[in-house]
Amino acid sequence: MAKNQRSATLSISLPIEIVQAVYQQVRDGKYPSDDVVVYEALRRFLMPEGADPAADMDNPTARRRARRGDQPE
């Protein structure tokens, strides 16, 4: 990946149960798209223990939630 590039595409295979759970999050209106569900899950998984997910203001979802006053799930 180039040093100045902010994102990259990654293709993965997931068990059908996980795919269905991801789509359910979108259908329930909790997230705008399936990629945002996966992004948020990975971000939280990789976040250092004890870190505040809402403190990541480089993240568009965190910025949007902060503007709306939403709490992280």
VMD Tcl script that draws the C-alpha trace (Angstrom):
set ca {
  {0.00 0.00 0.00}
  {1.26 3.49 -0.83}
  {2.33 5.63 2.14}
  {-0.20 8.38 1.43}
  {-3.11 6.04 0.73}
  {-5.83 6.19 3.45}
  {-7.65 2.97 2.54}
  {-7.36 -0.23 0.58}
  {-9.74 -2.93 -0.58}
  {-9.54 -6.33 1.08}
  {-11.56 -9.30 -0.10}
  {-12.38 -11.92 2.55}
  {-14.56 -15.00 2.91}
  {-16.76 -15.29 5.99}
  {-19.00 -18.04 7.36}
  {-22.62 -17.55 6.33}
  {-23.67 -16.94 9.95}
  {-21.35 -13.95 10.21}
  {-22.48 -12.58 6.84}
  {-26.11 -12.86 7.94}
  {-25.31 -11.07 11.21}
  {-23.55 -8.27 9.30}
  {-26.53 -7.83 6.95}
  {-28.91 -7.85 9.94}
  {-27.02 -4.92 11.49}
  {-27.62 -2.96 8.27}
  {-31.29 -4.01 8.02}
  {-31.81 -2.95 11.65}
  {-30.51 0.50 10.72}
  {-27.54 0.34 13.09}
  {-25.07 0.90 10.24}
  {-25.40 2.40 6.75}
  {-23.61 -0.45 4.93}
  {-22.01 -3.85 5.38}
  {-18.51 -2.42 4.99}
  {-19.08 -0.05 7.89}
  {-20.17 -2.99 10.10}
  {-16.97 -4.89 9.28}
  {-14.83 -1.74 9.63}
  {-16.25 -0.95 13.06}
  {-15.89 -4.55 14.25}
  {-12.25 -4.71 13.18}
  {-11.49 -1.27 14.59}
  {-12.88 -2.30 17.97}
  {-11.13 -5.67 17.86}
  {-7.77 -4.05 17.12}
  {-8.21 -1.13 19.55}
  {-5.93 -1.18 22.58}
  {-7.61 -2.46 25.73}
  {-9.28 0.31 27.70}
  {-9.32 2.76 24.77}
  {-12.47 4.78 24.16}
  {-13.97 3.94 20.74}
  {-15.68 7.36 20.60}
  {-12.31 9.09 20.97}
  {-11.23 8.08 17.45}
  {-12.13 11.31 15.68}
  {-10.18 10.29 12.57}
  {-13.03 7.84 12.05}
  {-16.00 9.22 10.07}
  {-18.48 7.09 12.04}
  {-17.12 8.35 15.37}
  {-17.29 11.95 14.12}
  {-20.90 11.45 12.95}
  {-21.92 9.88 16.27}
  {-20.23 12.70 18.20}
  {-22.12 15.31 16.18}
  {-25.42 13.51 16.83}
  {-24.59 12.80 20.49}
  {-24.89 9.03 19.98}
  {-23.14 6.62 22.27}
  {-20.99 3.80 20.81}
  {-22.71 0.41 20.90}
}
mol new
graphics top color blue
foreach p $ca { graphics top sphere $p radius 0.5 }
foreach p [lrange $ca 0 end-1] q [lrange $ca 1 end] { graphics top cylinder $p $q radius 0.2 }
display resetview
